[in-house]
Amino acid sequence: MKLDGKVAIVTASAGAGIGQGTIRVLAIEGARVVVSDAHERRTGEVAEVLKSEGYQAIGIPCDVTNREQVEDMVRRTLEEWGRIDILVNNAGINRPGPVNEMSDEDWELVIDTNLKGTFYCTRAVLPTMINQNYGRIVNISSIAGWATASRDEAAYCAAKAGIMAFTRCVALETAKYDITVNAIAPGFIKTGMTGALTEQQQSALLSRIPFARLGEPEDVARTALFLASHLSDYITGQVLVVDGGMVM
């Protein structure tokens, strides 16, 4: 029970994938968890499933691009449990397309969801974490912002690279409060995004991964658990790549 008594928020944790995998791993390790997602019905359903399995969970719908909703999520969490120890900024979206054909709306949606959402959520929890002199923030970036260029994904790559730089800056600002801020850069994980790949695309992709398989959401979730627990107390401002060795 590495997180016994801790309170954790995971954004975009109602859909199948990294978010839900992470919220479950944190709950199993004893955390009281906040299922947060823009999809209200699914948010409540996932929270109820966790509660039925004996875990402490509440569901709070939240669109991370909306500052008021983010602040309301934090307020309701504090009303329920009185503290916030862990924040996993998982919410993200992609709208592929060449730059010369990209609309303002698609660019803004990708930047706002991935980068601005990370900023809104981080800013909202910091006063509480500073006051309690403890906090663990885990930002989900991507190898697309780490070491590879992806065709038709300029907005996504820019947002994920921005998350890494943001992570380092916030880590520097908050270390004196015993707050660690780290990022995870997943490779190709079994989610809705990779599920849309053709068999030929998957085969070409697997040939570039030494483990010759796509990652499971739990591969990222367990890394988030490590960064959220006492096992990583002396690690901050870092990016851990979880990609099966694809980028070395």
C-alpha angles and dihedrals in degrees: 000000000000093000102039109159096006123127117223134189119198117185121218090015101139098075125076110269140052096341097053091040089054097046090052094049091049091048092050089054091056105267122141100234137208113209104210125183141141089239104082099194095048091046091059093043095053092047091051092050091052091048091050088056092055101262126128107246142148129188121226118178111223137167102207092208089064112079094199093053091048092051090047090052091054092045093051091047091053091047090053101042109006098232145048118215104163134036122183111191099205104145112119144146139188133211106182121206142120115281094241090057099038117117124225088243095056093046092049094045092054095043094043096049098042104032109018090043090055089050095047094049094044093048091048096054099040098082090057094044091048091049093051091041092231139085145141120208121185119187121198110222126156143235083249086075096035113056112336137071117221123204114243093006104096094131093048094046091047092050094047092047088050090054090057093052090045089052093056094047095050091045090056093048097048107036091098088064094054090254118141121201119192138157136220121214107201122197121208108334129180099263137123090281096057091038088070093061119110121240089254092051092049091050092051090047095050090053088066096050116082092210088052094222139087116255121257120233087245090062088065094037093057090051089052088050090054092051092045095050136072088261089082100040093131097046122091138147092026136129118218114201115216105184110119090258096302093134115040 
